[in-house]
């Protein structure tokens, strides 16, 4: 949770909505990402990366695997969700999970 005016870190975990699997994004896709990151400005802590191959150990969690991540600063969960609204993954039929990272 945030304290006072301090920003918290939020992980945006992407599901689906990617370009070519196991390949680099197209120039058009990169332009969309750079435009979105540019709009977020200093809130972008780590632009992240797309994921390639993966596997899951244990559990029975349903759903598609993650396709990438980013880390942003936001005042609270609502602010992080508002910032995630422009994510290019959403325009490609994907999903964005928003998690607050707890400082330890």
MODELLER restraints for C-alpha pairs under 7 A, 6 or more apart:
rsr = mdl.restraints
at = mdl.atoms
rsr.add(forms.Gaussian(group=physical.xy_distance, feature=features.Distance(at['CA:2:A'], at['CA:8:A']), mean=5.64, stdev=0.5))
rsr.add(forms.Gaussian(group=physical.xy_distance, feature=features.Distance(at['CA:2:A'], at['CA:75:A']), mean=6.87, stdev=0.5))
rsr.add(forms.Gaussian(group=physical.xy_distance, feature=features.Distance(at['CA:2:A'], at['CA:76:A']), mean=6.68, stdev=0.5))
rsr.add(forms.Gaussian(group=physical.xy_distance, feature=features.Distance(at['CA:6:A'], at['CA:75:A']), mean=6.99, stdev=0.5))
rsr.add(forms.Gaussian(group=physical.xy_distance, feature=features.Distance(at['CA:7:A'], at['CA:73:A']), mean=5.76, stdev=0.5))
rsr.add(forms.Gaussian(group=physical.xy_distance, feature=features.Distance(at['CA:7:A'], at['CA:74:A']), mean=5.32, stdev=0.5))
rsr.add(forms.Gaussian(group=physical.xy_distance, feature=features.Distance(at['CA:7:A'], at['CA:75:A']), mean=4.79, stdev=0.5))
rsr.add(forms.Gaussian(group=physical.xy_distance, feature=features.Distance(at['CA:8:A'], at['CA:73:A']), mean=5.51, stdev=0.5))
rsr.add(forms.Gaussian(group=physical.xy_distance, feature=features.Distance(at['CA:8:A'], at['CA:74:A']), mean=5.59, stdev=0.5))
rsr.add(forms.Gaussian(group=physical.xy_distance, feature=features.Distance(at['CA:8:A'], at['CA:75:A']), mean=6.10, stdev=0.5))
rsr.add(forms.Gaussian(group=physical.xy_distance, feature=features.Distance(at['CA:8:A'], at['CA:76:A']), mean=6.81, stdev=0.5))
rsr.add(forms.Gaussian(group=physical.xy_distance, feature=features.Distance(at['CA:9:A'], at['CA:71:A']), mean=6.63, stdev=0.5))
rsr.add(forms.Gaussian(group=physical.xy_distance, feature=features.Distance(at['CA:9:A'], at['CA:72:A']), mean=5.66, stdev=0.5))
rsr.add(forms.Gaussian(group=physical.xy_distance, feature=features.Distance(at['CA:9:A'], at['CA:73:A']), mean=4.63, stdev=0.5))
rsr.add(forms.Gaussian(group=physical.xy_distance, feature=features.Distance(at['CA:9:A'], at['CA:74:A']), mean=6.43, stdev=0.5))
rsr.add(forms.Gaussian(group=physical.xy_distance, feature=features.Distance(at['CA:9:A'], at['CA:100:A']), mean=6.08, stdev=0.5))
rsr.add(forms.Gaussian(group=physical.xy_distance, feature=features.Distance(at['CA:9:A'], at['CA:101:A']), mean=5.54, stdev=0.5))
rsr.add(forms.Gaussian(group=physical.xy_distance, feature=features.Distance(at['CA:10:A'], at['CA:71:A']), mean=5.61, stdev=0.5))
rsr.add(forms.Gaussian(group=physical.xy_distance, feature=features.Distance(at['CA:10:A'], at['CA:72:A']), mean=5.34, stdev=0.5))
rsr.add(forms.Gaussian(group=physical.xy_distance, feature=features.Distance(at['CA:10:A'], at['CA:73:A']), mean=6.15, stdev=0.5))
rsr.add(forms.Gaussian(group=physical.xy_distance, feature=features.Distance(at['CA:10:A'], at['CA:74:A']), mean=6.94, stdev=0.5))
rsr.add(forms.Gaussian(group=physical.xy_distance, feature=features.Distance(at['CA:10:A'], at['CA:80:A']), mean=6.79, stdev=0.5))
rsr.add(forms.Gaussian(group=physical.xy_distance, feature=features.Distance(at['CA:10:A'], at['CA:98:A']), mean=6.59, stdev=0.5))
rsr.add(forms.Gaussian(group=physical.xy_distance, feature=features.Distance(at['CA:10:A'], at['CA:99:A']), mean=5.38, stdev=0.5))
rsr.add(forms.Gaussian(group=physical.xy_distance, feature=features.Distance(at['CA:10:A'], at['CA:100:A']), mean=4.36, stdev=0.5))
rsr.add(forms.Gaussian(group=physical.xy_distance, feature=features.Distance(at['CA:10:A'], at['CA:101:A']), mean=5.49, stdev=0.5))
rsr.add(forms.Gaussian(group=physical.xy_distance, feature=features.Distance(at['CA:11:A'], at['CA:69:A']), mean=6.83, stdev=0.5))
rsr.add(forms.Gaussian(group=physical.xy_distance, feature=features.Distance(at['CA:11:A'], at['CA:70:A']), mean=5.86, stdev=0.5))
rsr.add(forms.Gaussian(group=physical.xy_distance, feature=features.Distance(at['CA:11:A'], at['CA:71:A']), mean=4.56, stdev=0.5))
rsr.add(forms.Gaussian(group=physical.xy_distance, feature=features.Distance(at['CA:11:A'], at['CA:72:A']), mean=6.56, stdev=0.5))
rsr.add(forms.Gaussian(group=physical.xy_distance, feature=features.Distance(at['CA:11:A'], at['CA:98:A']), mean=5.87, stdev=0.5))
rsr.add(forms.Gaussian(group=physical.xy_distance, feature=features.Distance(at['CA:11:A'], at['CA:99:A']), mean=5.12, stdev=0.5))
rsr.add(forms.Gaussian(group=physical.xy_distance, feature=features.Distance(at['CA:11:A'], at['CA:100:A']), mean=6.34, stdev=0.5))
rsr.add(forms.Gaussian(group=physical.xy_distance, feature=features.Distance(at['CA:11:A'], at['CA:101:A']), mean=6.66, stdev=0.5))
rsr.add(forms.Gaussian(group=physical.xy_distance, feature=features.Distance(at['CA:12:A'], at['CA:69:A']), mean=5.42, stdev=0.5))
rsr.add(forms.Gaussian(group=physical.xy_distance, feature=features.Distance(at['CA:12:A'], at['CA:70:A']), mean=5.18, stdev=0.5))
rsr.add(forms.Gaussian(group=physical.xy_distance, feature=features.Distance(at['CA:12:A'], at['CA:71:A']), mean=6.08, stdev=0.5))
rsr.add(forms.Gaussian(group=physical.xy_distance, feature=features.Distance(at['CA:12:A'], at['CA:96:A']), mean=6.11, stdev=0.5))
rsr.add(forms.Gaussian(group=physical.xy_distance, feature=features.Distance(at['CA:12:A'], at['CA:97:A']), mean=5.67, stdev=0.5))
rsr.add(forms.Gaussian(group=physical.xy_distance, feature=features.Distance(at['CA:12:A'], at['CA:98:A']), mean=4.81, stdev=0.5))
rsr.add(forms.Gaussian(group=physical.xy_distance, feature=features.Distance(at['CA:12:A'], at['CA:99:A']), mean=6.53, stdev=0.5))
rsr.add(forms.Gaussian(group=physical.xy_distance, feature=features.Distance(at['CA:13:A'], at['CA:66:A']), mean=6.59, stdev=0.5))
rsr.add(forms.Gaussian(group=physical.xy_distance, feature=features.Distance(at['CA:13:A'], at['CA:68:A']), mean=6.07, stdev=0.5))
rsr.add(forms.Gaussian(group=physical.xy_distance, feature=features.Distance(at['CA:13:A'], at['CA:69:A']), mean=4.52, stdev=0.5))
rsr.add(forms.Gaussian(group=physical.xy_distance, feature=features.Distance(at['CA:13:A'], at['CA:70:A']), mean=6.81, stdev=0.5))
rsr.add(forms.Gaussian(group=physical.xy_distance, feature=features.Distance(at['CA:13:A'], at['CA:96:A']), mean=5.57, stdev=0.5))
rsr.add(forms.Gaussian(group=physical.xy_distance, feature=features.Distance(at['CA:13:A'], at['CA:97:A']), mean=4.99, stdev=0.5))
rsr.add(forms.Gaussian(group=physical.xy_distance, feature=features.Distance(at['CA:13:A'], at['CA:98:A']), mean=6.47, stdev=0.5))
rsr.add(forms.Gaussian(group=physical.xy_distance, feature=features.Distance(at['CA:14:A'], at['CA:66:A']), mean=5.54, stdev=0.5))
rsr.add(forms.Gaussian(group=physical.xy_distance, feature=features.Distance(at['CA:14:A'], at['CA:67:A']), mean=5.37, stdev=0.5))
rsr.add(forms.Gaussian(group=physical.xy_distance, feature=features.Distance(at['CA:14:A'], at['CA:68:A']), mean=5.08, stdev=0.5))
rsr.add(forms.Gaussian(group=physical.xy_distance, feature=features.Distance(at['CA:14:A'], at['CA:69:A']), mean=5.69, stdev=0.5))
rsr.add(forms.Gaussian(group=physical.xy_distance, feature=features.Distance(at['CA:14:A'], at['CA:95:A']), mean=5.84, stdev=0.5))
rsr.add(forms.Gaussian(group=physical.xy_distance, feature=features.Distance(at['CA:14:A'], at['CA:96:A']), mean=4.71, stdev=0.5))
rsr.add(forms.Gaussian(group=physical.xy_distance, feature=features.Distance(at['CA:14:A'], at['CA:97:A']), mean=6.41, stdev=0.5))
rsr.add(forms.Gaussian(group=physical.xy_distance, feature=features.Distance(at['CA:15:A'], at['CA:64:A']), mean=6.36, stdev=0.5))
rsr.add(forms.Gaussian(group=physical.xy_distance, feature=features.Distance(at['CA:15:A'], at['CA:65:A']), mean=6.19, stdev=0.5))
rsr.add(forms.Gaussian(group=physical.xy_distance, feature=features.Distance(at['CA:15:A'], at['CA:66:A']), mean=4.64, stdev=0.5))
rsr.add(forms.Gaussian(group=physical.xy_distance, feature=features.Distance(at['CA:15:A'], at['CA:67:A']), mean=5.19, stdev=0.5))
rsr.add(forms.Gaussian(group=physical.xy_distance, feature=features.Distance(at['CA:15:A'], at['CA:94:A']), mean=5.56, stdev=0.5))
rsr.add(forms.Gaussian(group=physical.xy_distance, feature=features.Distance(at['CA:15:A'], at['CA:95:A']), mean=5.04, stdev=0.5))
rsr.add(forms.Gaussian(group=physical.xy_distance, feature=features.Distance(at['CA:15:A'], at['CA:96:A']), mean=6.29, stdev=0.5))
rsr.add(forms.Gaussian(group=physical.xy_distance, feature=features.Distance(at['CA:16:A'], at['CA:67:A']), mean=5.94, stdev=0.5))
rsr.add(forms.Gaussian(group=physical.xy_distance, feature=features.Distance(at['CA:16:A'], at['CA:94:A']), mean=4.43, stdev=0.5))
rsr.add(forms.Gaussian(group=physical.xy_distance, feature=features.Distance(at['CA:16:A'], at['CA:95:A']), mean=6.49, stdev=0.5))
rsr.add(forms.Gaussian(group=physical.xy_distance, feature=features.Distance(at['CA:17:A'], at['CA:89:A']), mean=4.65, stdev=0.5))
rsr.add(forms.Gaussian(group=physical.xy_distance, feature=features.Distance(at['CA:17:A'], at['CA:90:A']), mean=6.68, stdev=0.5))
rsr.add(forms.Gaussian(group=physical.xy_distance, feature=features.Distance(at['CA:17:A'], at['CA:92:A']), mean=4.50, stdev=0.5))
rsr.add(forms.Gaussian(group=physical.xy_distance, feature=features.Distance(at['CA:17:A'], at['CA:93:A']), mean=5.19, stdev=0.5))
rsr.add(forms.Gaussian(group=physical.xy_distance, feature=features.Distance(at['CA:17:A'], at['CA:94:A']), mean=3.84, stdev=0.5))
rsr.add(forms.Gaussian(group=physical.xy_distance, feature=features.Distance(at['CA:18:A'], at['CA:67:A']), mean=7.00, stdev=0.5))
rsr.add(forms.Gaussian(group=physical.xy_distance, feature=features.Distance(at['CA:18:A'], at['CA:89:A']), mean=6.47, stdev=0.5))
rsr.add(forms.Gaussian(group=physical.xy_distance, feature=features.Distance(at['CA:19:A'], at['CA:25:A']), mean=5.84, stdev=0.5))
rsr.add(forms.Gaussian(group=physical.xy_distance, feature=features.Distance(at['CA:22:A'], at['CA:52:A']), mean=5.00, stdev=0.5))
rsr.add(forms.Gaussian(group=physical.xy_distance, feature=features.Distance(at['CA:32:A'], at['CA:88:A']), mean=6.32, stdev=0.5))
rsr.add(forms.Gaussian(group=physical.xy_distance, feature=features.Distance(at['CA:33:A'], at['CA:88:A']), mean=6.29, stdev=0.5))
rsr.add(forms.Gaussian(group=physical.xy_distance, feature=features.Distance(at['CA:36:A'], at['CA:86:A']), mean=6.47, stdev=0.5))
rsr.add(forms.Gaussian(group=physical.xy_distance, feature=features.Distance(at['CA:36:A'], at['CA:87:A']), mean=6.54, stdev=0.5))
rsr.add(forms.Gaussian(group=physical.xy_distance, feature=features.Distance(at['CA:37:A'], at['CA:44:A']), mean=6.82, stdev=0.5))
rsr.add(forms.Gaussian(group=physical.xy_distance, feature=features.Distance(at['CA:43:A'], at['CA:72:A']), mean=5.27, stdev=0.5))
rsr.add(forms.Gaussian(group=physical.xy_distance, feature=features.Distance(at['CA:43:A'], at['CA:73:A']), mean=4.77, stdev=0.5))
rsr.add(forms.Gaussian(group=physical.xy_distance, feature=features.Distance(at['CA:43:A'], at['CA:74:A']), mean=6.83, stdev=0.5))
rsr.add(forms.Gaussian(group=physical.xy_distance, feature=features.Distance(at['CA:44:A'], at['CA:71:A']), mean=6.36, stdev=0.5))
rsr.add(forms.Gaussian(group=physical.xy_distance, feature=features.Distance(at['CA:44:A'], at['CA:72:A']), mean=4.52, stdev=0.5))
rsr.add(forms.Gaussian(group=physical.xy_distance, feature=features.Distance(at['CA:44:A'], at['CA:73:A']), mean=6.44, stdev=0.5))
rsr.add(forms.Gaussian(group=physical.xy_distance, feature=features.Distance(at['CA:45:A'], at['CA:71:A']), mean=5.41, stdev=0.5))
rsr.add(forms.Gaussian(group=physical.xy_distance, feature=features.Distance(at['CA:45:A'], at['CA:72:A']), mean=4.99, stdev=0.5))
rsr.add(forms.Gaussian(group=physical.xy_distance, feature=features.Distance(at['CA:45:A'], at['CA:73:A']), mean=6.48, stdev=0.5))
rsr.add(forms.Gaussian(group=physical.xy_distance, feature=features.Distance(at['CA:46:A'], at['CA:70:A']), mean=5.73, stdev=0.5))
rsr.add(forms.Gaussian(group=physical.xy_distance, feature=features.Distance(at['CA:46:A'], at['CA:71:A']), mean=4.94, stdev=0.5))
rsr.add(forms.Gaussian(group=physical.xy_distance, feature=features.Distance(at['CA:46:A'], at['CA:72:A']), mean=6.76, stdev=0.5))
rsr.add(forms.Gaussian(group=physical.xy_distance, feature=features.Distance(at['CA:47:A'], at['CA:70:A']), mean=4.86, stdev=0.5))
rsr.add(forms.Gaussian(group=physical.xy_distance, feature=features.Distance(at['CA:47:A'], at['CA:71:A']), mean=6.39, stdev=0.5))
rsr.add(forms.Gaussian(group=physical.xy_distance, feature=features.Distance(at['CA:48:A'], at['CA:69:A']), mean=5.26, stdev=0.5))
rsr.add(forms.Gaussian(group=physical.xy_distance, feature=features.Distance(at['CA:48:A'], at['CA:70:A']), mean=4.30, stdev=0.5))
rsr.add(forms.Gaussian(group=physical.xy_distance, feature=features.Distance(at['CA:48:A'], at['CA:71:A']), mean=6.79, stdev=0.5))
rsr.add(forms.Gaussian(group=physical.xy_distance, feature=features.Distance(at['CA:49:A'], at['CA:68:A']), mean=5.59, stdev=0.5))
rsr.add(forms.Gaussian(group=physical.xy_distance, feature=features.Distance(at['CA:49:A'], at['CA:69:A']), mean=6.01, stdev=0.5))
rsr.add(forms.Gaussian(group=physical.xy_distance, feature=features.Distance(at['CA:50:A'], at['CA:67:A']), mean=5.67, stdev=0.5))
rsr.add(forms.Gaussian(group=physical.xy_distance, feature=features.Distance(at['CA:50:A'], at['CA:68:A']), mean=3.93, stdev=0.5))
rsr.add(forms.Gaussian(group=physical.xy_distance, feature=features.Distance(at['CA:50:A'], at['CA:69:A']), mean=6.63, stdev=0.5))
rsr.add(forms.Gaussian(group=physical.xy_distance, feature=features.Distance(at['CA:51:A'], at['CA:67:A']), mean=4.99, stdev=0.5))
rsr.add(forms.Gaussian(group=physical.xy_distance, feature=features.Distance(at['CA:51:A'], at['CA:68:A']), mean=4.92, stdev=0.5))
rsr.add(forms.Gaussian(group=physical.xy_distance, feature=features.Distance(at['CA:74:A'], at['CA:80:A']), mean=5.21, stdev=0.5))
rsr.add(forms.Gaussian(group=physical.xy_distance, feature=features.Distance(at['CA:81:A'], at['CA:98:A']), mean=6.78, stdev=0.5))
rsr.add(forms.Gaussian(group=physical.xy_distance, feature=features.Distance(at['CA:89:A'], at['CA:95:A']), mean=6.53, stdev=0.5))
